[in-house]
Amino acid sequence: MAVDRVLSMLGIAAKAGNVVSGEFSTEKAIKIGTACLVIVSEEASDNTKKHFTDMTSFYEVPCYFYGDKESLGRCIGKEFRASLAITDENLARAVESKLKNNKN
């Protein structure tokens, strides 16, 4: 199986202390302006996806749907995670470029 570059980058960001995860923490990071990139699990409920889509577009934070809850949690050393935010601008840019490459 190929190495998932996006999840690898998220792991690096988490080790550097630049990831907040879980709906409450992700939402807080968006509202206080520390979130540079938000990732929501593709398995998240439609309600959760809409909630984060609306919030990130209002606060002008890039938002992507990626991976399942288990792999999102595992790559940052936690249990299941439906959402997370990267709080470092450079890491966020790096992850976003990987996400864009995955779509192609």
N, CA, C and O atoms as a printed pandas DataFrame, in Angstrom:
     atom_number atom_name residue_name chain_id  residue_number  x_coord  y_coord  z_coord
0              1         N          MET        A               1    0.846   -1.197    0.000
1              2        CA          MET        A               1    0.000    0.000    0.000
2              3         C          MET        A               1    0.887    1.255    0.000
3              4         O          MET        A               1    1.902    1.307    0.694
4              5         N          ALA        A               2    0.501    2.232   -0.765
5              6        CA          ALA        A               2    1.272    3.470   -0.865
6              7         C          ALA        A               2    1.187    4.249    0.449
7              8         O          ALA        A               2    0.189    4.187    1.167
8              9         N          VAL        A               3    2.243    4.969    0.734
9             10        CA          VAL        A               3    2.246    5.818    1.928
10            11         C          VAL        A               3    1.299    6.982    1.661
11            12         O          VAL        A               3    1.370    7.628    0.615
12            13         N          ASP        A               4    0.421    7.239    2.611
13            14        CA          ASP        A               4   -0.512    8.356    2.455
14            15         C          ASP        A               4    0.195    9.637    2.895
15            16         O          ASP        A               4    0.377    9.883    4.087
16            17         N          ARG        A               5    0.582   10.434    1.924
17            18        CA          ARG        A               5    1.360   11.646    2.201
18            19         C          ARG        A               5    0.588   12.644    3.071
19            20         O          ARG        A               5    1.168   13.313    3.926
20            21         N          VAL        A               6   -0.718   12.734    2.843
21            22        CA          VAL        A               6   -1.522   13.679    3.629
22            23         C          VAL        A               6   -1.488   13.285    5.101
23            24         O          VAL        A               6   -1.244   14.118    5.973
24            25         N          LEU        A               7   -1.738   11.994    5.366
25            26        CA          LEU        A               7   -1.742   11.535    6.759
26            27         C          LEU        A               7   -0.351   11.644    7.385
27            28         O          LEU        A               7   -0.223   11.941    8.573
28            29         N          SER        A               8    0.687   11.404    6.584
29            30        CA          SER        A               8    2.057   11.559    7.088
30            31         C          SER        A               8    2.304   13.004    7.514
31            32         O          SER        A               8    2.862   13.259    8.582
32            33         N          MET        A               9    1.888   13.936    6.678
33            34        CA          MET        A               9    2.058   15.357    6.991
34            35         C          MET        A               9    1.264   15.739    8.248
35            36         O          MET        A               9    1.732   16.532    9.065
36            37         N          LEU        A              10    0.066   15.171    8.396
37            38        CA          LEU        A              10   -0.736   15.459    9.589
38            39         C          LEU        A              10   -0.028   14.944   10.840
39            40         O          LEU        A              10   -0.060   15.581   11.893
40            41         N          GLY        A              11    0.613   13.779   10.707
41            42        CA          GLY        A              11    1.367   13.226   11.825
42            43         C          GLY        A              11    2.512   14.140   12.227
43            44         O          GLY        A              11    2.754   14.362   13.413
44            45         N          ILE        A              12    3.217   14.670   11.230
45            46        CA          ILE        A              12    4.322   15.601   11.482
46            47         C          ILE        A              12    3.794   16.868   12.168
47            48         O          ILE        A              12    4.384   17.362   13.130
48            49         N          ALA        A              13    2.678   17.378   11.655
49            50        CA          ALA        A              13    2.078   18.584   12.244
50            51         C          ALA        A              13    1.665   18.327   13.694
51            52         O          ALA        A              13    1.827   19.192   14.555
52            53         N          ALA        A              14    1.132   17.134   13.955
53            54        CA          ALA        A              14    0.696   16.793   15.310
54            55         C          ALA        A              14    1.895   16.705   16.255
55            56         O          ALA        A              14    1.842   17.192   17.385
56            57         N          LYS        A              15    2.988   16.072   15.777
57            58        CA          LYS        A              15    4.188   15.960   16.610
58            59         C          LYS        A              15    4.768   17.341   16.920
59            60         O          LYS        A              15    5.360   17.552   17.979
60            61         N          ALA        A              16    4.594   18.258   16.002
61            62        CA          ALA        A              16    5.092   19.621   16.204
62            63         C          ALA        A              16    4.134   20.445   17.071
63            64         O          ALA        A              16    4.416   21.601   17.391
64            65         N          GLY        A              17    3.013   19.848   17.445
65            66        CA          GLY        A              17    2.047   20.548   18.297
66            67         C          GLY        A              17    1.189   21.543   17.549
67            68         O          GLY        A              17    0.688   22.504   18.133
68            69         N          ASN        A              18    1.017   21.316   16.252
69            70        CA          ASN        A              18    0.261   22.259   15.428
70            71         C          ASN        A              18   -1.075   21.717   14.928
71            72         O          ASN        A              18   -1.587   22.154   13.898
72            73         N          VAL        A              19   -1.636   20.757   15.671
73            74        CA          VAL        A              19   -2.937   20.212   15.279
74            75         C          VAL        A              19   -3.873   20.263   16.480
75            76         O          VAL        A              19   -3.504   19.880   17.590
76            77         N          VAL        A              20   -5.082   20.738   16.240
77            78        CA          VAL        A              20   -6.145   20.588   17.241
78            79         C          VAL        A              20   -7.177   19.661   16.616
79            80         O          VAL        A              20   -7.445   19.737   15.417
80            81         N          SER        A              21   -7.759   18.779   17.439
81            82        CA          SER        A              21   -8.685   17.813   16.862
82            83         C          SER        A              21   -9.930   17.665   17.715
83            84         O          SER        A              21   -9.963   18.059   18.881
84            85         N          GLY        A              22  -10.941   17.092   17.107
85            86        CA          GLY        A              22  -12.237   16.988   17.763
86            87         C          GLY        A              22  -13.067   18.196   17.372
87            88         O          GLY        A              22  -12.532   19.276   17.124
88            89         N          GLU        A              23  -14.383   18.003   17.318
89            90        CA          GLU        A              23  -15.241   19.077   16.824
90            91         C          GLU        A              23  -15.135   20.353   17.637
91            92         O          GLU        A              23  -15.046   21.444   17.074
92            93         N          PHE        A              24  -15.143   20.225   18.965
93            94        CA          PHE        A              24  -15.132   21.406   19.820
94            95         C          PHE        A              24  -13.851   22.226   19.623
95            96         O          PHE        A              24  -13.900   23.441   19.429
96            97         N          SER        A              25  -12.704   21.533   19.677
97            98        CA          SER        A              25  -11.411   22.228   19.538
98            99         C          SER        A              25  -11.220   22.804   18.140
99           100         O          SER        A              25  -10.677   23.897   17.980
100          101         N          THR        A              26  -11.672   22.059   17.126
101          102        CA          THR        A              26  -11.552   22.536   15.749
102          103         C          THR        A              26  -12.385   23.801   15.567
103          104         O          THR        A              26  -11.932   24.784   14.980
104          105         N          GLU        A              27  -13.613   23.753   16.084
105          106        CA          GLU        A              27  -14.518   24.900   15.989
106          107         C          GLU        A              27  -13.922   26.126   16.682
107          108         O          GLU        A              27  -13.983   27.238   16.158
108          109         N          LYS        A              28  -13.344   25.909   17.872
109          110        CA          LYS        A              28  -12.734   26.999   18.627
110          111         C          LYS        A              28  -11.571   27.615   17.842
111          112         O          LYS        A              28  -11.441   28.837   17.767
112          113         N          ALA        A              29  -10.724   26.751   17.256
113          114        CA          ALA        A              29   -9.573   27.244   16.486
114          115         C          ALA        A              29  -10.021   28.087   15.297
115          116         O          ALA        A              29   -9.389   29.090   14.968
116          117         N          ILE        A              30  -11.115   27.676   14.654
117          118        CA          ILE        A              30  -11.643   28.449   13.522
118          119         C          ILE        A              30  -12.103   29.820   14.018
119          120         O          ILE        A              30  -11.767   30.847   13.429
120          121         N          LYS        A              31  -12.879   29.824   15.113
121          122        CA          LYS        A              31  -13.464   31.069   15.611
122          123         C          LYS        A              31  -12.427   32.055   16.148
123          124         O          LYS        A              31  -12.588   33.266   15.996
124          125         N          ILE        A              32  -11.357   31.541   16.779
125          126        CA          ILE        A              32  -10.355   32.474   17.320
126          127         C          ILE        A              32   -9.273   32.805   16.295
127          128         O          ILE        A              32   -8.376   33.605   16.564
128          129         N          GLY        A              33   -9.365   32.181   15.115
129          130        CA          GLY        A              33   -8.474   32.547   14.023
130          131         C          GLY        A              33   -7.135   31.829   14.000
131          132         O          GLY        A              33   -6.225   32.258   13.291
132          133         N          THR        A              34   -6.990   30.736   14.763
133          134        CA          THR        A              34   -5.717   30.019   14.739
134          135         C          THR        A              34   -5.707   28.885   13.711
135          136         O          THR        A              34   -4.640   28.370   13.377
136          137         N          ALA        A              35   -6.874   28.491   13.208
137          138        CA          ALA        A              35   -6.935   27.404   12.227
138          139         C          ALA        A              35   -6.504   27.917   10.854
139          140         O          ALA        A              35   -7.042   28.905   10.353
140          141         N          CYS        A              36   -5.525   27.234   10.251
141          142        CA          CYS        A              36   -5.060   27.608    8.906
142          143         C          CYS        A              36   -5.646   26.669    7.854
143          144         O          CYS        A              36   -5.730   27.017    6.676
144          145         N          LEU        A              37   -6.046   25.480    8.289
145          146        CA          LEU        A              37   -6.603   24.474    7.389
146          147         C          LEU        A              37   -7.446   23.523    8.220
147          148         O          LEU        A              37   -7.022   23.088    9.291
148          149         N          VAL        A              38   -8.635   23.199    7.735
149          150        CA          VAL        A              38   -9.507   22.274    8.450
150          151         C          VAL        A              38   -9.709   21.031    7.599
151          152         O          VAL        A              38   -9.939   21.126    6.394
152          153         N          ILE        A              39   -9.622   19.870    8.228
153          154        CA          ILE        A              39   -9.894   18.610    7.542
154          155         C          ILE        A              39  -11.010   17.897    8.293
155          156         O          ILE        A              39  -10.936   17.690    9.504
156          157         N          VAL        A              40  -12.038   17.529    7.550
157          158        CA          VAL        A              40  -13.178   16.807    8.118
158          159         C          VAL        A              40  -13.206   15.428    7.476
159          160         O          VAL        A              40  -13.023   15.300    6.266
160          161         N          SER        A              41  -13.430   14.409    8.272
161          162        CA          SER        A              41  -13.487   13.040    7.762
162          163         C          SER        A              41  -14.594   12.888    6.733
163          164         O          SER        A              41  -15.665   13.479    6.867
164          165         N          GLU        A              42  -14.325   12.087    5.698
165          166        CA          GLU        A              42  -15.368   11.804    4.709
166          167         C          GLU        A              42  -16.509   11.012    5.336
167          168         O          GLU        A              42  -17.616   10.987    4.799
168          169         N          GLU        A              43  -16.246   10.364    6.471
169          170        CA          GLU        A              43  -17.281    9.593    7.169
170          171         C          GLU        A              43  -18.145   10.446    8.090
171          172         O          GLU        A              43  -19.139    9.963    8.631
172          173         N          ALA        A              44  -17.773   11.708    8.270
173          174        CA          ALA        A              44  -18.536   12.575    9.170
174          175         C          ALA        A              44  -19.972   12.701    8.664
175          176         O          ALA        A              44  -20.237   12.559    7.470
176          177         N          SER        A              45  -20.880   12.966    9.578
177          178        CA          SER        A              45  -22.288   13.092    9.186
178          179         C          SER        A              45  -22.469   14.304    8.265
179          180         O          SER        A              45  -21.664   15.235    8.274
180          181         N          ASP        A              46  -23.531   14.268    7.480
181          182        CA          ASP        A              46  -23.814   15.396    6.581
182          183         C          ASP        A              46  -23.962   16.684    7.377
183          184         O          ASP        A              46  -23.551   17.757    6.934
184          185         N          ASN        A              47  -24.555   16.559    8.560
185          186        CA          ASN        A              47  -24.744   17.714    9.429
186          187         C          ASN        A              47  -23.401   18.318    9.840
187          188         O          ASN        A              47  -23.223   19.535    9.806
188          189         N          THR        A              48  -22.460   17.456   10.229
189          190        CA          THR        A              48  -21.115   17.910   10.623
190          191         C          THR        A              48  -20.409   18.555    9.435
191          192         O          THR        A              48  -19.787   19.608    9.574
192          193         N          LYS        A              49  -20.505   17.919    8.266
193          194        CA          LYS        A              49  -19.863   18.474    7.067
194          195         C          LYS        A              49  -20.416   19.858    6.746
195          196         O          LYS        A              49  -19.659   20.784    6.454
196          197         N          LYS        A              50  -21.739   19.994    6.802
197          198        CA          LYS        A              50  -22.365   21.281    6.495
198          199         C          LYS        A              50  -21.944   22.326    7.528
199          200         O          LYS        A              50  -21.638   23.464    7.175
200          201         N          HIS        A              51  -21.929   21.939    8.795
201          202        CA          HIS        A              51  -21.540   22.838    9.887
202          203         C          HIS        A              51  -20.141   23.413    9.636
203          204         O          HIS        A              51  -19.932   24.623    9.725
204          205         N          PHE        A              52  -19.188   22.527    9.320
205          206        CA          PHE        A              52  -17.819   22.989    9.098
206          207         C          PHE        A              52  -17.671   23.724    7.776
207          208         O          PHE        A              52  -16.896   24.676    7.688
208          209         N          THR        A              53  -18.394   23.307    6.753
209          210        CA          THR        A              53  -18.338   24.007    5.465
210          211         C          THR        A              53  -18.823   25.444    5.637
211          212         O          THR        A              53  -18.189   26.385    5.159
212          213         N          ASP        A              54  -19.953   25.604    6.324
213          214        CA          ASP        A              54  -20.504   26.943    6.557
214          215         C          ASP        A              54  -19.546   27.797    7.385
215          216         O          ASP        A              54  -19.280   28.954    7.059
216          217         N          MET        A              55  -19.035   27.202    8.462
217          218        CA          MET        A              55  -18.157   27.962    9.365
218          219         C          MET        A              55  -16.843   28.344    8.689
219          220         O          MET        A              55  -16.390   29.482    8.817
220          221         N          THR        A              56  -16.223   27.399    7.966
221          222        CA          THR        A              56  -14.942   27.711    7.343
222          223         C          THR        A              56  -15.103   28.711    6.205
223          224         O          THR        A              56  -14.202   29.514    5.963
224          225         N          SER        A              57  -16.228   28.676    5.508
225          226        CA          SER        A              57  -16.399   29.669    4.443
226          227         C          SER        A              57  -16.635   31.055    5.054
227          228         O          SER        A              57  -16.181   32.058    4.504
228          229         N          PHE        A              58  -17.340   31.116    6.183
229          230        CA          PHE        A              58  -17.568   32.391    6.869
230          231         C          PHE        A              58  -16.245   32.969    7.375
231          232         O          PHE        A              58  -15.989   34.163    7.214
232          233         N          TYR        A              59  -15.413   32.137    7.978
233          234        CA          TYR        A              59  -14.132   32.599    8.531
234          235         C          TYR        A              59  -12.988   32.525    7.515
235          236         O          TYR        A              59  -11.839   32.823    7.841
236          237         N          GLU        A              60  -13.313   32.127    6.288
237          238        CA          GLU        A              60  -12.346   32.052    5.185
238          239         C          GLU        A              60  -11.145   31.160    5.519
239          240         O          GLU        A              60   -9.991   31.560    5.361
240          241         N          VAL        A              61  -11.445   29.956    5.980
241          242        CA          VAL        A              61  -10.419   28.949    6.266
242          243         C          VAL        A              61  -10.624   27.811    5.266
243          244         O          VAL        A              61  -11.752   27.347    5.100
244          245         N          PRO        A              62   -9.558   27.345    4.591
245          246        CA          PRO        A              62   -9.732   26.229    3.657
246          247         C          PRO        A              62  -10.208   24.977    4.393
247          248         O          PRO        A              62   -9.735   24.668    5.487
248          249         N          CYS        A              63  -11.146   24.269    3.779
249          250        CA          CYS        A              63  -11.713   23.069    4.399
250          251         C          CYS        A              63  -11.738   21.932    3.382
251          252         O          CYS        A              63  -12.178   22.113    2.247
252          253         N          TYR        A              64  -11.265   20.766    3.798
253          254        CA          TYR        A              64  -11.251   19.594    2.918
254          255         C          TYR        A              64  -11.899   18.412    3.618
255          256         O          TYR        A              64  -11.851   18.288    4.842
256          257         N          PHE        A              65  -12.505   17.546    2.815
257          258        CA          PHE        A              65  -13.028   16.287    3.332
258          259         C          PHE        A              65  -12.043   15.217    2.912
259          260         O          PHE        A              65  -11.763   15.035    1.727
260          261         N          TYR        A              66  -11.516   14.502    3.917
261          262        CA          TYR        A              66  -10.469   13.538    3.588
262          263         C          TYR        A              66  -10.442   12.401    4.602
263          264         O          TYR        A              66  -10.596   12.617    5.804
264          265         N          GLY        A              67  -10.246   11.197    4.099
265          266        CA          GLY        A              67   -9.988   10.036    4.948
266          267         C          GLY        A              67  -11.143    9.615    5.830
267          268         O          GLY        A              67  -12.201   10.245    5.854
268          269         N          ASP        A              68  -10.912    8.528    6.556
269          270        CA          ASP        A              68  -11.940    8.064    7.489
270          271         C          ASP        A              68  -11.547    8.481    8.909
271          272         O          ASP        A              68  -10.411    8.884    9.161
272          273         N          LYS        A              69  -12.502    8.377    9.821
273          274        CA          LYS        A              69  -12.282    8.856   11.185
274          275         C          LYS        A              69  -11.116    8.145   11.860
275          276         O          LYS        A              69  -10.337    8.758   12.590
276          277         N          GLU        A              70  -11.007    6.843   11.606
277          278        CA          GLU        A              70   -9.952    6.073   12.265
278          279         C          GLU        A              70   -8.564    6.511   11.798
279          280         O          GLU        A              70   -7.671    6.720   12.619
280          281         N          SER        A              71   -8.378    6.651   10.479
281          282        CA          SER        A              71   -7.047    7.023    9.988
282          283         C          SER        A              71   -6.697    8.465   10.356
283          284         O          SER        A              71   -5.531    8.768   10.610
284          285         N          LEU        A              72   -7.696    9.365   10.387
285          286        CA          LEU        A              72   -7.423   10.744   10.819
286          287         C          LEU        A              72   -6.965   10.755   12.270
287          288         O          LEU        A              72   -6.015   11.454   12.621
288          289         N          GLY        A              73   -7.638    9.980   13.109
289          290        CA          GLY        A              73   -7.254    9.913   14.514
290          291         C          GLY        A              73   -5.890    9.267   14.693
291          292         O          GLY        A              73   -5.044    9.771   15.431
292          293         N          ARG        A              74   -5.683    8.135   14.003
293          294        CA          ARG        A              74   -4.452    7.361   14.175
294          295         C          ARG        A              74   -3.222    8.176   13.772
295          296         O          ARG        A              74   -2.193    8.116   14.445
296          297         N          CYS        A              75   -3.322    8.932   12.684
297          298        CA          CYS        A              75   -2.140    9.664   12.211
298          299         C          CYS        A              75   -1.705   10.763   13.182
299          300         O          CYS        A              75   -0.556   11.204   13.144
300          301         N          ILE        A              76   -2.617   11.207   14.050
301          302        CA          ILE        A              76   -2.222   12.219   15.039
302          303         C          ILE        A              76   -2.134   11.623   16.446
303          304         O          ILE        A              76   -2.051   12.349   17.437
304          305         N          GLY        A              77   -2.154   10.285   16.515
305          306        CA          GLY        A              77   -1.968    9.609   17.792
306          307         C          GLY        A              77   -3.152    9.665   18.724
307          308         O          GLY        A              77   -2.993    9.663   19.945
308          309         N          LYS        A              78   -4.361    9.716   18.141
309          310        CA          LYS        A              78   -5.563    9.780   18.961
310          311         C          LYS        A              78   -6.544    8.692   18.514
311          312         O          LYS        A              78   -6.265    7.906   17.609
312          313         N          GLU        A              79   -7.713    8.676   19.190
313          314        CA          GLU        A              79   -8.778    7.774   18.774
314          315         C          GLU        A              79   -9.429    8.363   17.524
315          316         O          GLU        A              79   -8.850    9.226   16.863
316          317         N          PHE        A              80  -10.622    7.897   17.207
317          318        CA          PHE        A              80  -11.366    8.405   16.049
318          319         C          PHE        A              80  -11.469    9.926   16.094
319          320         O          PHE        A              80  -11.725   10.507   17.149
320          321         N          ARG        A              81  -11.270   10.558   14.956
321          322        CA          ARG        A              81  -11.435   12.006   14.862
322          323         C          ARG        A              81  -12.224   12.337   13.604
323          324         O          ARG        A              81  -11.857   11.919   12.506
324          325         N          ALA        A              82  -13.314   13.092   13.767
325          326        CA          ALA        A              82  -14.117   13.487   12.610
326          327         C          ALA        A              82  -13.601   14.795   12.023
327          328         O          ALA        A              82  -13.846   15.100   10.856
328          329         N          SER        A              83  -12.881   15.569   12.847
329          330        CA          SER        A              83  -12.386   16.848   12.342
330          331         C          SER        A              83  -11.103   17.250   13.055
331          332         O          SER        A              83  -10.869   16.901   14.212
332          333         N          LEU        A              84  -10.285   17.992   12.326
333          334        CA          LEU        A              84   -9.070   18.540   12.925
334          335         C          LEU        A              84   -8.688   19.804   12.175
335          336         O          LEU        A              84   -9.106   20.033   11.040
336          337         N          ALA        A              85   -7.878   20.619   12.847
337          338        CA          ALA        A              85   -7.400   21.858   12.234
338          339         C          ALA        A              85   -5.897   21.945   12.411
339          340         O          ALA        A              85   -5.358   21.580   13.456
340          341         N          ILE        A              86   -5.231   22.429   11.385
341          342        CA          ILE        A              86   -3.790   22.661   11.458
342          343         C          ILE        A              86   -3.604   24.142   11.765
343          344         O          ILE        A              86   -4.199   25.007   11.122
344          345         N          THR        A              87   -2.758   24.416   12.769
345          346        CA          THR        A              87   -2.631   25.793   13.237
346          347         C          THR        A              87   -1.343   26.472   12.790
347          348         O          THR        A              87   -1.091   27.625   13.143
348          349         N          ASP        A              88   -0.534   25.767   12.019
349          350        CA          ASP        A              88    0.695   26.358   11.496
350          351         C          ASP        A              88    0.524   26.612   10.000
351          352         O          ASP        A              88    0.163   25.713    9.240
352          353         N          GLU        A              89    0.789   27.853    9.594
353          354        CA          GLU        A              89    0.534   28.253    8.206
354          355         C          GLU        A              89    1.343   27.440    7.186
355          356         O          GLU        A              89    0.807   27.005    6.166
356          357         N          ASN        A              90    2.633   27.241    7.469
357          358        CA          ASN        A              90    3.483   26.508    6.525
358          359         C          ASN        A              90    3.077   25.044    6.406
359          360         O          ASN        A              90    3.011   24.497    5.305
360          361         N          LEU        A              91    2.804   24.412    7.548
361          362        CA          LEU        A              91    2.349   23.020    7.517
362          363         C          LEU        A              91    0.996   22.925    6.816
363          364         O          LEU        A              91    0.748   21.991    6.053
364          365         N          ALA        A              92    0.133   23.888    7.079
365          366        CA          ALA        A              92   -1.188   23.892    6.445
366          367         C          ALA        A              92   -1.048   23.970    4.929
367          368         O          ALA        A              92   -1.746   23.266    4.199
368          369         N          ARG        A              93   -0.148   24.826    4.461
369          370        CA          ARG        A              93    0.087   24.945    3.015
370          371         C          ARG        A              93    0.606   23.636    2.437
371          372         O          ARG        A              93    0.177   23.206    1.366
372          373         N          ALA        A              94    1.538   23.001    3.157
373          374        CA          ALA        A              94    2.116   21.735    2.692
374          375         C          ALA        A              94    1.037   20.650    2.598
375          376         O          ALA        A              94    0.972   19.916    1.611
376          377         N          VAL        A              95    0.203   20.554    3.620
377          378        CA          VAL        A              95   -0.869   19.546    3.616
378          379         C          VAL        A              95   -1.870   19.853    2.512
379          380         O          VAL        A              95   -2.335   18.949    1.818
380          381         N          GLU        A              96   -2.201   21.136    2.354
381          382        CA          GLU        A              96   -3.164   21.519    1.318
382          383         C          GLU        A              96   -2.650   21.161   -0.074
383          384         O          GLU        A              96   -3.422   20.717   -0.923
384          385         N          SER        A              97   -1.345   21.354   -0.313
385          386        CA          SER        A              97   -0.809   20.996   -1.636
386          387         C          SER        A              97   -0.887   19.492   -1.860
387          388         O          SER        A              97   -1.140   19.044   -2.979
388          389         N          LYS        A              98   -0.671   18.700   -0.796
389          390        CA          LYS        A              98   -0.815   17.240   -0.913
390          391         C          LYS        A              98   -2.272   16.868   -1.202
391          392         O          LYS        A              98   -2.548   15.985   -2.015
392          393         N          LEU        A              99   -3.188   17.545   -0.533
393          394        CA          LEU        A              99   -4.618   17.275   -0.753
394          395         C          LEU        A              99   -5.000   17.593   -2.200
395          396         O          LEU        A              99   -5.756   16.847   -2.823
396          397         N          LYS        A             100   -4.481   18.689   -2.725
397          398        CA          LYS        A             100   -4.764   19.065   -4.120
398          399         C          LYS        A             100   -4.171   18.061   -5.087
399          400         O          LYS        A             100   -4.790   17.728   -6.097
400          401         N          ASN        A             101   -2.948   17.567   -4.780
401          402        CA          ASN        A             101   -2.323   16.561   -5.633
402          403         C          ASN        A             101   -3.101   15.252   -5.646
403          404         O          ASN        A             101   -3.166   14.569   -6.668
404          405         N          ASN        A             102   -3.693   14.906   -4.499
405          406        CA          ASN        A             102   -4.482   13.685   -4.403
406          407         C          ASN        A             102   -5.715   13.727   -5.296
407          408         O          ASN        A             102   -6.162   12.703   -5.814
408          409         N          LYS        A             103   -6.254   14.929   -5.464
409          410        CA          LYS        A             103   -7.475   15.057   -6.268
410          411         C          LYS        A             103   -7.201   14.849   -7.745
411          412         O          LYS        A             103   -8.092   14.461   -8.501
412          413         N          ASN        A             104   -5.962   15.108   -8.157
413          414        CA          ASN        A             104   -5.620   14.994   -9.588
414          415         C          ASN        A             104   -5.381   13.543   -9.997
415          416         O          ASN        A             104   -5.085   13.271  -11.160
